[in-house]
Amino acid sequence: MGQLTVSLIQSDLRWEDPAANRRRLERQLGDLGGDDTDVIVLPEMFATGFTMNARKMAEPMGQSPSVAWLCQQAKARGCVMTGSIAVEENGQHYNRLIWARPDGELTVYDKRHLFRMAGEHERYAPGTARPVVEYKGVRLLLSVCYDLRFPVWLRQQPAAGEAFEYDALLCVANWPAPRRHAWRTLLQARAIENLSYVIGVNRVGESGNGLAYSGDSMLVNFKGEALLDPPVDTAGIYTGTLDGDALSAFRDKFPAWQDADHFQLLPDTASGDATP
C-alpha cells in the first residue's frame, strides 16, 4: 500500500453558474498540482451548487464543459481532479461524481442515496454501482453527501480471500450547517467501522435557495481522529497525506475486521438496482 496526498478544496459556489464556478475554482487552485498533491477534491455539484433544477442545469455527459474542464485540469496539473456535477445521459439526470486521472482515464459514480427532503429523488436517478478506484497504491470508495448516512452501502465488501475492499472512503458534499454535527460524526464513524481513512469535502457560503454551509471538510484516519479539520466557514485548500504503512500496521494490530459480518448487496428484482 502506498501513500497518497490529498487536497480538500473548501469553497463558496456561485448559484447555478458553472462557468463562474470553474473560473473561481481555477483561481483558488492557483498552481497546485502534482508536485504538491496527488488528488484535488472539489465539493458536490461544484459547478452549480445543490440545484434541483436538473432539466436546465444538467450538462450532457458527452458534451459537458465541466467534465472537460476536470480532465483538462487533471492533465495540466498532473494529479487527479474529482468532484460531482449534475449530468444528463440517456434521458436521465444524475448527480455524478467524476474521477479524472491525469492520464485521461475517467471513472464515474452516480449518487445512490438521493436527498428526498430536497426532492432530489424526484429530479435525479439513483446510481447502481459502487466503484472503487486505485491511485498510487491506495484504493478509494467513491460516495456523495447523503450516502454517508447509509453504512451498509459504504461498508467494506472484500472479495473472497481478501480482508479489505478499500483503504479510504471519499465523500463530496453540500451538507448544510444546521446538520454539521451529523456530518462530522458520520465521517468519523465510517472511518472507525471500516478501518479506513475518510476524506470529506463540503462547501462554505450560502446557496441561492438560502441554505448556509459551514464547510467542516475533514481528513479522518482509521481511528476516527481528524488529521485535517479546517476552520469553520473558511474557504481554503487543506492538504494531508494518507499513510499506507500506518494503516496496515493498525489493521494488523487491531484486527476487528476479522469479526465483521459477511453480507452482499442483492439486486432489486423490480428495478435491477443493487439494494442493501
C-alpha positions as CSV (number, residue, x, y, z in Angstrom):
1,M,0.0,0.0,0.0
2,G,1.3,3.4,-0.9
3,Q,1.0,7.0,0.3
4,L,-1.5,9.4,-1.1
5,T,-1.6,13.2,-0.6
6,V,-5.0,14.8,-1.0
7,S,-6.1,18.4,-1.1
8,L,-9.5,19.3,0.2
9,I,-11.0,22.3,-1.6
10,Q,-13.4,24.1,0.7
11,S,-15.0,26.8,-1.5
12,D,-18.0,29.0,-1.8
13,L,-20.0,28.4,-5.0
14,R,-22.0,30.7,-7.3
15,W,-25.6,29.6,-7.7
16,E,-26.3,27.8,-11.0
17,D,-23.3,29.5,-12.8
18,P,-21.0,26.7,-14.0
19,A,-18.6,29.0,-15.9
20,A,-18.2,31.3,-13.0
21,N,-17.5,28.4,-10.6
22,R,-14.9,26.9,-12.9
23,R,-13.1,30.2,-13.1
24,R,-13.4,30.7,-9.3
25,L,-12.0,27.3,-8.5
26,E,-9.2,27.6,-11.1
27,R,-8.1,30.9,-9.4
28,Q,-8.4,29.3,-6.0
29,L,-6.3,26.3,-7.0
30,G,-3.5,28.6,-8.4
31,D,-0.5,26.4,-9.3
32,L,-1.5,23.5,-7.1
33,G,-0.5,20.3,-8.8
34,G,1.4,17.0,-8.8
35,D,4.4,18.4,-7.1
36,D,2.2,19.2,-4.1
37,T,-0.7,16.8,-4.2
38,D,-1.9,13.6,-5.8
39,V,-5.7,14.3,-5.6
40,I,-7.7,17.5,-5.7
41,V,-11.2,17.1,-4.2
42,L,-13.9,19.6,-5.0
43,P,-17.4,19.7,-3.3
44,E,-20.6,18.1,-4.5
45,M,-22.2,19.9,-7.5
46,F,-19.2,22.2,-7.7
47,A,-20.4,23.8,-10.9
48,T,-23.9,24.9,-9.7
49,G,-24.4,24.4,-6.0
50,F,-27.0,21.8,-4.9
51,T,-29.6,22.6,-7.6
52,M,-32.8,20.7,-8.1
53,N,-33.2,22.5,-11.5
54,A,-31.9,19.3,-13.3
55,R,-33.6,20.0,-16.6
56,K,-31.9,23.3,-17.0
57,M,-28.6,22.8,-15.3
58,A,-27.6,19.2,-16.0
59,E,-24.8,19.0,-18.6
60,P,-24.9,16.4,-21.4
61,M,-22.3,13.8,-20.3
62,G,-20.7,13.6,-23.7
63,Q,-20.5,17.3,-24.1
64,S,-20.1,18.5,-20.6
65,P,-17.9,21.6,-20.2
66,S,-17.4,20.8,-16.5
67,V,-16.2,17.2,-17.3
68,A,-13.9,18.6,-20.0
69,W,-12.6,21.2,-17.5
70,L,-11.9,18.5,-14.9
71,C,-10.0,16.4,-17.5
72,Q,-8.0,19.4,-18.7
73,Q,-7.1,20.4,-15.2
74,A,-6.1,16.9,-14.2
75,K,-3.7,16.7,-17.2
76,A,-2.3,20.2,-16.8
77,R,-1.8,19.8,-13.0
78,G,-0.5,16.2,-13.1
79,C,-2.9,14.9,-10.5
80,V,-6.4,13.5,-10.1
81,M,-9.3,16.0,-10.1
82,T,-12.6,14.9,-8.6
83,G,-16.0,16.4,-7.6
84,S,-19.6,15.9,-8.6
85,I,-21.8,17.7,-11.1
86,A,-25.4,17.4,-12.5
87,V,-25.3,15.5,-15.8
88,E,-27.8,14.2,-18.3
89,E,-27.3,10.8,-20.0
90,N,-29.7,8.6,-22.0
91,G,-32.7,10.8,-20.9
92,Q,-31.8,10.6,-17.2
93,H,-30.3,13.1,-14.8
94,Y,-27.6,12.1,-12.3
95,N,-25.7,13.7,-9.5
96,R,-22.4,12.2,-10.8
97,L,-19.0,12.2,-9.2
98,I,-16.2,12.4,-11.7
99,W,-12.8,10.9,-11.0
100,A,-10.5,12.3,-13.7
101,R,-6.9,11.0,-13.7
102,P,-4.0,12.9,-15.3
103,D,-3.6,10.1,-17.9
104,G,-7.1,10.7,-19.2
105,E,-8.8,7.7,-17.5
106,L,-12.3,8.6,-16.2
107,T,-14.3,6.8,-13.6
108,V,-17.8,8.0,-12.6
109,Y,-20.1,7.3,-9.6
110,D,-23.8,8.2,-9.6
111,K,-25.1,9.2,-6.2
112,R,-27.0,6.3,-4.9
113,H,-29.0,7.9,-2.0
114,L,-30.9,10.9,-3.2
115,F,-31.9,13.5,-0.6
116,R,-35.7,13.3,-0.6
117,M,-36.1,16.2,1.8
118,A,-35.0,18.4,-1.0
119,G,-36.8,16.4,-3.7
120,E,-33.6,15.1,-5.2
121,H,-35.2,11.7,-5.7
122,E,-37.8,13.3,-8.0
123,R,-35.3,15.0,-10.2
124,Y,-32.3,12.6,-10.4
125,A,-32.0,8.9,-11.0
126,P,-30.1,6.8,-8.3
127,G,-26.9,5.1,-9.2
128,T,-26.5,1.3,-9.0
129,A,-22.7,0.8,-9.0
130,R,-20.2,1.5,-6.2
131,P,-16.8,1.8,-7.9
132,V,-13.5,1.5,-6.1
133,V,-10.7,3.4,-7.8
134,E,-7.0,2.9,-7.2
135,Y,-4.3,5.6,-7.4
136,K,-0.7,5.2,-6.3
137,G,-1.4,2.0,-4.5
138,V,-4.3,3.4,-2.5
139,R,-7.9,2.1,-3.1
140,L,-10.8,4.6,-2.6
141,L,-14.5,4.0,-2.5
142,L,-16.4,6.9,-4.0
143,S,-19.6,8.5,-2.5
144,V,-21.6,11.7,-2.4
145,C,-23.2,13.5,0.5
146,Y,-26.4,11.8,1.7
147,D,-24.7,8.4,1.0
148,L,-22.8,9.0,4.2
149,R,-25.9,8.2,6.3
150,F,-26.1,4.6,4.9
151,P,-23.4,2.4,6.4
152,V,-24.4,-0.8,4.6
153,W,-23.8,0.8,1.2
154,L,-20.4,2.1,2.3
155,R,-19.3,-1.0,4.4
156,Q,-16.2,-2.9,3.4
157,Q,-17.2,-5.7,1.0
158,P,-14.0,-7.5,0.3
159,A,-13.8,-10.3,-2.3
160,A,-13.3,-13.8,-1.2
161,G,-9.8,-14.3,0.4
162,E,-9.3,-10.6,0.9
163,A,-9.5,-8.6,4.1
164,F,-10.4,-5.1,2.7
165,E,-12.0,-3.7,-0.3
166,Y,-10.7,-0.1,0.1
167,D,-8.3,2.0,2.1
168,A,-10.1,5.3,2.0
169,L,-13.7,6.5,1.6
170,L,-14.1,9.7,-0.3
171,C,-17.3,11.7,0.2
172,V,-18.1,15.1,-1.5
173,A,-21.0,17.1,-0.2
174,N,-23.2,20.1,0.1
175,W,-24.1,19.4,3.7
176,P,-26.0,22.4,5.4
177,A,-24.6,24.0,8.5
178,P,-27.7,23.1,10.7
179,R,-26.7,19.4,10.3
180,R,-23.0,19.8,10.7
181,H,-22.8,17.7,13.8
182,A,-24.2,14.7,11.9
183,W,-21.8,15.3,9.1
184,R,-18.8,15.3,11.3
185,T,-19.9,12.4,13.4
186,L,-20.7,10.2,10.4
187,L,-17.3,10.9,8.8
188,Q,-15.6,9.6,11.9
189,A,-18.0,6.7,12.3
190,R,-17.4,5.5,8.8
191,A,-13.6,5.6,9.4
192,I,-13.8,3.6,12.6
193,E,-16.2,0.9,11.4
194,N,-14.3,0.4,8.1
195,L,-10.8,0.7,9.4
196,S,-10.1,3.2,6.7
197,Y,-9.2,6.8,6.0
198,V,-12.2,9.1,5.2
199,I,-11.9,12.2,3.0
200,G,-14.9,14.5,3.4
201,V,-15.2,17.8,1.4
202,N,-18.0,20.2,1.9
203,R,-18.7,23.7,0.6
204,V,-18.9,27.0,2.5
205,G,-21.1,30.1,1.9
206,E,-24.8,30.4,1.1
207,S,-26.7,28.8,-1.8
208,G,-29.3,30.5,-4.0
209,N,-32.1,28.9,-2.0
210,G,-30.9,30.4,1.2
211,L,-29.1,27.4,2.8
212,A,-25.9,28.1,4.7
213,Y,-22.9,25.8,4.6
214,S,-20.1,25.8,7.2
215,G,-17.5,23.6,5.4
216,D,-16.3,21.2,8.1
217,S,-14.3,19.3,5.5
218,M,-12.2,16.7,7.2
219,L,-9.5,14.1,6.6
220,V,-10.1,11.4,9.2
221,N,-7.7,8.5,10.0
222,F,-8.6,4.9,10.6
223,K,-9.1,5.6,14.4
224,G,-11.6,8.3,13.7
225,E,-9.2,11.1,14.5
226,A,-9.2,14.2,12.4
227,L,-5.9,14.8,10.6
228,L,-7.3,17.8,8.8
229,D,-10.1,19.9,10.4
230,P,-10.2,23.3,8.7
231,P,-11.7,26.4,10.3
232,V,-15.5,26.7,10.0
233,D,-16.9,29.0,7.3
234,T,-13.4,29.4,5.8
235,A,-12.6,28.8,2.1
236,G,-9.2,27.4,1.5
237,I,-7.0,24.5,0.4
238,Y,-6.2,21.9,3.1
239,T,-3.7,19.2,2.2
240,G,-2.8,16.0,4.1
241,T,-1.4,12.5,3.5
242,L,-2.8,9.1,3.8
243,D,-0.1,6.8,5.1
244,G,-0.5,3.3,3.9
245,D,2.1,1.8,6.3
246,A,0.4,3.3,9.3
247,L,-3.0,2.0,8.1
248,S,-1.6,-1.6,7.5
249,A,0.1,-1.6,10.9
250,F,-3.1,-0.6,12.7
251,R,-5.2,-3.2,10.8
252,D,-2.7,-5.8,11.9
253,K,-2.6,-4.6,15.5
254,F,-6.4,-4.2,15.9
255,P,-8.0,-6.8,13.5
256,A,-11.6,-6.0,14.2
257,W,-12.3,-6.8,10.6
258,Q,-11.9,-10.5,11.4
259,D,-15.1,-10.3,13.3
260,A,-17.1,-8.4,10.7
261,D,-20.4,-9.8,9.5
262,H,-20.3,-11.1,5.9
263,F,-23.1,-9.9,3.6
264,Q,-23.8,-9.0,0.0
265,L,-26.0,-6.4,-1.7
266,L,-28.8,-8.2,-3.6
267,P,-30.4,-6.9,-6.8
268,D,-33.8,-5.2,-6.6
269,T,-35.9,-7.5,-8.7
270,A,-38.2,-4.7,-9.8
271,S,-35.5,-2.3,-11.0
272,G,-32.3,-4.3,-11.3
273,D,-30.6,-1.9,-8.9
274,A,-28.3,-3.1,-6.1
275,T,-30.2,-2.8,-2.8
276,P,-28.9,-3.2,0.7
